[in-house]
Amino acid sequence: MPQWNSEQLQMLLAEREPTQLFQRALTLVEDLGMSYLGITLHLQIAASRPHIILYNNYPPAWNARYADIDVFKKDPVVSRCHSTTLPVLWTDELFREVPQFRDAACSHGLRHGWTQSVHDQRHNETQLSVARPWGPVDIGEFYEQSPRVLWLCNSLHALLTEHHLASLAPVPKLSGRELEVLKWSADGKTAEAIGRILTLSTSTINFHIRSLIAKTNAANKAGAIAIAKSCGLI
């Protein structure tokens, strides 16, 4: 089985276009003896439901079926990965309560594989699946290849979340003073207290708070703080 080389890995880490990034990742996965690669991003956007973004080379018929939200919710791999960062091996036991889901996936070639998840401090999650229609995954292969899949999942998570969050939830550009007011507000300080700390009038602090609310497109100060936290500003 071919091994990944440094040139392949450097080219993947240097890639920023999502489709090309997926293709480079797919080549690495094929070198592991897998036919399919699936990437599911669960991106947390303030004041909205999580955005789910899919990349895969699964058969079109399976993708059409899986697009049904009820089918997506029945996938035990998705729910298991929400609560663990250990690799989840696809077994009949895992799908015991939804055997028809397992049968359908197998009929489309998604029979043997596993899923690795990565969670970051902003509660974004990437689930990366590798699969093939033939050859069960024995325990030796699983232990040998899981570290590579974990590395790949971490790398794709960093690159793809950065790309998509930049468009879905661009980081607001705040002045130094606004950041100061924001951080003190997040600590629970009132406008009057912040004014004393920064030697500014309460009206000036309230002006900065209104600016923060506008720049973060929040409904109120608490919302602005939540959005700032989700963007990594505090």
N, C-alpha and C positions, 0 to 999 in steps of 0.2 A: 504494500500500500504506500503510495507516494507520501512524503512528508512535506509539510509547509516549509518554504524557504524564506529567508529574510527579505528578499526582493518582493515576494508576494505580499508579505505582511506590511511592508513599508508603502507599497502601492495602495493597499486597502486603507491605511491610516491617512494617506495623503488625499484620498478621494473625498469630494464634497457633494457631488451630484448623486441624489438618492438611487436612481435607477442603475447607474454605473457601479455605485457602491454595492448594491444588491448582487449584481453580476459577479463582482470580484469575490464577494462572500460565497456565492453559489459555487464558484470554482473550488474554493477551499473545502466546502462541504462535500463536493463530489470526490475530492481527494481522500476524504474519510470513508468513502464507499457508500455515500448516501445519494439518493436521487433527487430528493425534495428538500427545499429550505422554505420555512415560513417565519415571518417576523411580524409580530403584532405589537404595536405601540399603544399604551394607555397613557394619554397625556392629560395632566390635570391643569385646567384653565380656570382661573378665578371667576366666580359668578356664573359658571356654566357647567354642563355635564362633561365628564371626561371625553376627550376626543380619541376615537379608536382608528388607527391607521394600519393598513395591512400591506405587506409585501410578500409575495410568494410565487413559486412556479408550479403550484398545484394544478391539477386538471381543471379546465374551465367549468365542467359540470359540477365538480365539488364546490368550487368557489360560488357558483350560482346558488347552490343549496345552502351553503354556509352563510350567505349574505342575509338569510332570514334571521332576524334577531332572536327568535325563539330557539332556533337551532344553535346559535352562538351561546345562548345561556345554558343549554343542556350539556355543553362540552365540559366534562369534569376536569380536564387538563387546565382550562382557563381558571376555574375556581381554585384548584389546588395551587396553582402558581401564584395566585394573589396572596397566599399565606405562607409561602416558603420560597427560598432561593436555592433549595436543593434540586438537582435534576429529577424530573418526573418521567419515569420509564413507562411507555405505553404497554399496558398489560390488560388481559381480559378482565382481571379483577378490578382494575381501575374503572372500567366501563360497565361494571356489573349491573348498575341500576339503569343504564341506558344501552342495552345490547344492540338495539337497532341503530344507534349512532355509530357504534363500533363497526357493525356490519357494513354500513354505508361508506364509512371512511375506508375500510379495507377494500371494498369493491372499486374504489377509485385509486388504489395503489398506496394509500396511506396506512400501511399495516404495521411496520416495525420501525420504532424510533423513540425519541424522547424529547422533552421540552425543558429548556433552561430559562429561568427568569432572573431579571435584575431589577432592583428597586433603588431609587435615589432619594435624597433627603427632601426633595420637593414632591414626593409621592408619585412620580412618574414611573412607569414600569414598561419593560420590554420583555416579551416572551419569544424565545427563539426555538423553533422546532426543526429537527432533522429527521428524515424518514426515507424509507424505501419499501418497495412492494415485496421484496424477496429477502430471505436470510434473516432469521431472528437475531436480535442483539443479545449476544451472550455476555455474561458478567465481566469477562476479561476485556472485551471490546468496550463495554460501557465504562469501566474504570479507566481504561487507557485514553479514551477519546473525550470523556467528559471535561477534563481540564481545558482542552482546546476549544470545545464548544462554549465553555464558560468565558474564556478570553474573547472569543468572537462576539458573544452576546454583550459583554461589557463594552467592547469597542464600538459595536453598531449602536448600542444604546446612547453612548456619548455623542456620536456623530449625527445620528438621525434625530434625536430629541433636540439637539442644538439647532438643526436645520428647521424642523417644523415649529418649534416654539418661537423662533425668530419671526415667523409669519403669523402664527396663531395668537401669540401673546408677546409682542415686542416689548423689550425692557424700556420703561419710560425714562427719559433723560431728565434727571433731577439735578438742581444746583446743589452746591455744598451745603448751603443754609437749609434747603428743603430736606436734605438727608439728615441733618442734625435734628430738625423738628420732627421728622418721621421717626427717628430712632427713640427720641424722648417720648413721643406719643405712644410708640409701641411698648414702652416701659410703664405706661399707665399715667404719665404726667398730664396735668391739665394745661391748657394754653397759658393760664396765669403762671403756673409753676415753671413752665418752659421759658416764659419771658424772663423770670427772675434768674434762671440758670444761664441764659444766653445774653442777659442784660438788654432785652428788647421789650417793647411794649406788648401788651396782650393783643392789641389790634393788629400789630405786625405779625405776631405768631398766627393769629386767625387768618390773616392774608395768605401766609405760607401754607396753612392747612387747606384752604380753599384751592390753592394752586395744586397741591398734591392730589386732591380729589379729582380735579379736572384732568391732570396729566395721566392719572391711572384709570380714568374713565370709571370711577367708583361711585357708589350711591352716597357714601358718607365716609367719615374718617376711619371707622372700623374696616370698611371695605378697602380703603386705600392701603391700610396696614396689611391686610390679608393678601392683597395683590402684590405689594412690595415684597412680602415674605416669599410668595410663590415664585417671584422673579429673582430671588436671591439677593435683594438689596439690603435686607436686614436679617 
